């Protein structure tokens, strides 16, 4: 019998060296190694031996399905092949890996033929995870926008496919609601290996290298985290930083509610990670110092929460505090509301400076806020007679 003509070409390529040299035990081992690589590739897992078989073919929802698993016979076939494969590794591969064997040609032919039969089944098996099914899950109208639901979806992605999944999602991100990405992306990024992360950031960097489209940049930011931003390639990173900071310099929230330079607002939680953070800090302070209340409203609405992370030098902090205090003293209700809502979360040095700058606007008997150290801050609105319940 001519083994070459009775088994898949790729399997013959794997075994022909030792087989033609009449090292039949080694040829059997090479066949099992080829089978392992095929299972890993098809299932997207990285185990070995019986563990690999369990990862790929075992469980109630196997990663590789040999049929539709609808009938008892279907389930029996799945379980039977899983058990045969476990036996193949335990009873055939492992002894030859750990001891001296001298198999005959007839034994090698029989075992390699059996492995070829298994390969045929694995090759046509149905993958529980595909990129299209993954994207389809995200387009599901019943997608639950929660961290737990996102974690469950990510848990279905084979570890070896995680990098491919995030790259596929990046390319298809315009097809997925941004609200869903808010939960899914952190769960997905947290599971990437260092190599998968590097490959993904390379793809993102290439897109940001030349794009001028606001929607492309906005959705790319949604597909990143502040921690990953410094790991992008420097040229596209600086290019986008410069564009976003330029937007901050012109940003406004008009009395109609319209936001000018809306793209730049998506940078708020990234600014502290920018290489050009100093430029961003200066742009924000200048917006707060602007005579136009629409410019100050832009910072109050979109950036106020992040100011202490972005503005860090003593001089710039003092300048920022003075700008906020000046606006509040001059009746800027947007900044007043922002600082009242956020001051308890600001660092101690910010709190001390704001308390000092606005002490004349503070009624100690009726403060808007009492800080942790007991300091009153600003004045609460006075109740009018119309506010008294009857």
N, C-alpha and C positions, 0 to 999 in steps of 0.2 A: 504494500500500500504506500502511495506517495502522500505523506502527511501534508506537504505544501499545498496540494490541490484540494485538500479537504477542510482547510481551516481559513479564517479571514487573513487577508494579506498582512494587515498590521500585526496580527498575532504571530504569523510566520516570521516577520521582520524581527520580532522580539526574541524568538527562540532559535532562529536558524544557526547562529554562531555556535553555541554549545551543542546543538542537536547534530549538526554536520560533523562536529569534532567528536561525536559519540560520547559526549559528557551529558548523558540523558537526565541525570538528577538535576544538574544545573539548568537544563532546558525546562524542566518542570517548574523549577523556582522562577525562572524568567517569565513563564506563562502566568504564574500567580501574581508576580509583580505587575505585569501588564494589566491583569484583571483588576487589581487594586487601584491602579491609576485611573482606569476607566470608571470605576465606581465613584472614586473621589470627584472626578470631573463631572459626571452626570448628576451626582447628588449634592455637590458643593460642600462636602465635609472633608475633614482632614485626619480621620482616624486611621487605624490599621487593623488587619486581621478580623477577628470576631467582633471587636468593637466597631470597626468600620461597617461591617455587615448590619449590625444593629442600628447604627446611625442612619444608614441608607434605606434599609428594607424593613426595619422593625417598627413597632409602635402602632397605635390606632390610625395615625395619619402618616404613613411612611413617605419619605422624601422621594423615593422611586417606587412607583406603582406598576406592577407587572400586568395589571388589568384594571377594570373599573371598581373592583372590591365591593360589588353590589350583592353577589350571592355567596352562599356558604362555600361553594366550590372555588369561587374567586379568592376568598380569604384563605382557604386551605392551600391553594397554589402559592400565594404570596408567602405564607408561613413556611410551607415546605421548602421552597427555594431558599428562603432565609436560613433555614436549618441546614440544608445541604451545603450552603456556602460556609456556614460556621464550621461544619465538619471538614470542608476542604482545607480551611486554614489550620484547624486544630490537628487534623489527622494526616494531612498530606504536606502542607507547606512547612509547618513548624518543625516536624521531625527532621526534614531535610535541611532546614536552616541551622539547626543546632547539633546535628550529628552527621556521621559519615554514612552516605548511602551510595549504592552502586546499582542504579535502576537499569533494566534492560530496555531495548528499543520498544518492545511490545508494551511494557508498562508505561513508558513515556507517551507512546501513541495514544493509549487508552485514556490517560489522565488529560493530556492536552486536547484530545477530542472532546472530553467532557467539559473542559474549561471553554472551548470554542462554543459548545452548546449554551453554556451559561452566558457567555458574552453576547450571543445572539438575543437572548432574552433581555439582558441589561440594555443593549443598544436600542431596543424599540420600547423600553419602559417609558412610562409617562412621569414627567417630573412634577412633583407637587408644587414646586416654585418655578415660575417663569417671569420674565420681566413684564410681559403683557398682563399677566394675572396680578402682578404687584401694582402696576399703574392702575389697573382696573379697580383694585381695592380702594385706591385713593380717590377715584372718581365716583365711588359708591355714594348715592344720595343719603344713605343711612350711616355714613362715616360718623363716628362719635368723636367730637373734638375734645379729647382729654389725653392726659399723659399716659394713663393706663392702657387705653385703646391703642395708642401709637406704639407702646412697648410690646403689646401682643402681636401687632402686625410685623414689627421688626424681628420678633422672636421666630417668626416663620421663615426668615431669610437665612439660607445656609451661610455659615461663616465665610466660606471661600467666595461667596457671591456678594458679600456685603459691599465691597468696593464697586463692583459692577452695578449694583442696585442704586447706590448714591449717584453714580455718574449718569445712569439712565434717567433717574429722577431729575437731575440737574438739566439735562437736555429737554426733558418733557415738563419742566416746572410750570410753564405758561398754561399747561392743560389742567393744572391742579389748583384748587382754591387755596389762596394764601393762608386762610385760617387753619386749614388742615396742616399745611407745612409748618406752622408755628409749633405744633406738637410733635410732628413726625421727625423733622430734621434733627433736633437735639437727641432724640432717641437713636436715630440712625448714626449720627456722627460719633456718639459715645461708644459704638461697637466696632469702629474701624481700627484695624491694625495700623502701625506706623507706615508700612508700605502702602496700604490702601489709602491712607490719608494723603500721603505724598502724591500718589497718582491722581487722586481727586482734585487736589489743589492745583496740580499742573493743568488739568482741564479747565478749571475756573480761571486760572491766570491767563490762559490763552484767549478766553472769551473777553475778559476785561482789558486785554491788551489793546484792542482796537475799537470796541463798541462805543457808540455815541447815543444809543437808545436808552431813554430813561427807564422804561419798563424792564429792559434787560438787566440794567444795573440794580434796580430795586429788587427784582426777584433773585438776583445773584446774592445780594445781601441777606435775603431771607434764607438762603441755602448755606449760610456760613455762621460762624460764631465769633465773638470778639477775640477769643483765645486763638483761633485759627488765622485771624487776619494777618498778623506779622509773618506768618509762614508762607503767604502768597509770594510769587516772584516780585522782586522789587519794582521793576518798571511799571507793570500794570497797577500795582498797589499804590505807588506814588501818583500815578496818573489819575486814578479814581479818587484818592484822597484830595487832590488838588481841585478836582471838579466839585466834590461835595462841599468843601470849605468855601469855594467861590459861591456856591448856592446859599450857604449860611449868610454870607456877607450881604446878600440881596433879599434875604427871606423876610416875609411879612405875613401876618394874619390880619386880613382886612375886616372892617366892621361888618361886612356882609357875611363873614365866615370863610371866605375864599382864602386858601393858602397859596402864597407865591413862593416858588422854589420848594415844592412839596418833596421832590426827590431827596433833598439834603436832610429832611427830617428823619429819613430811614437810617441815617448814620449815627443817631444819638447815642446808642449803646456801644458803638464801635470807636467813637472819637478818642477814648482813653487809650486805645490800642494803636492809634495812628502814629506813624513815624512823624507826621506833621502835626502832632498834638498841640504844640506851641502855637502854630498858626490858627488852629481851630479855637484854642482858648482866646486868642486875641480877637478873632472874628465874633465870638459870642459876647465878649465884654463890650466891644464896639456897638453891637446891636442893643445891648442894655443901656448904653450911654446915648443912644440915638434920640433925637428930639421927637421922632415919630413913634407914637404909641403902638402902631402896627408892628414895627420892628421889635419892640420890647415884648409885645404879645407873642410873637413867634418863638422867642426864647422861653417865655413863661409856659407856653403850651407844650412845646416839644422837647426842650432841653433842660428845664430847671432841675429835674430829678438827678441829672448826671453832672451838674456843674462841679461839685467838689472832686470828682474823678478826673475831670478834664483840666480844670484850673487849679494848679498846684503850687506855683511859686508864691512866696509871701507878697511880692508886689502885685501880681495879677489877682490874688485873692482879695487884697485890700481894695484894689481898684473895682473889682466886681461887686464887693459888698457896698462900697460907696455908691455905685451906680444903682443898685437895687434900692438902697435907702433913699436916695434922691428921688427916684421914681415914686416910691411909696409916699413920701412926704408931699409930693406934688399931685397926689390923688390917683395914681395908677392902680385901679382895682384888680387888674389881671395879675400884676406882680404881687400885690398885697395878698390876694388869695393863694398864689403859688407859694409865697414864703411862709405863710401861716400853716399851710398844709404840709410843708416839707421840713421846716426848721428842726423839728425834733429828731430828724434822721441825718441832719448835717453833722460834720465833725465839730468837736468842741471849739476849735479856733474860729470857725465860721459862726457858730452860735454866739460866742463872746463878742465878736465884732459887730454882728447884726444887732444884738441887744444894745450895745453901746451907741451905735449909729442911730438907732430908732427909739432911744429912751424917752425922748420928748413926745413921741407918738404913743407912748404906753401909759395906760392907767393901771397902776399896781393893784387898785381895788377891783378892777373889772378887766382883767387881761384876756386877750384872745387865746393865748397859750401860756401855760406854765411849764417851763423846761425842767428837766430832771434835777438840776441843781437848785430848783426853786425860783429861778429868775422869771419874772413876768415878761411877756413879750407882746407888744402892740395892745390895742384896746379892743375889747369886744364891742359889737354894735349896741347902742343904747336901745332899750325896749321903749316903744312908743305906746300910747294908750290903746292904739288899735291892736297891739299884740297881747293885751291882757284878756285872758279867757273869761267868759261869763258862764 
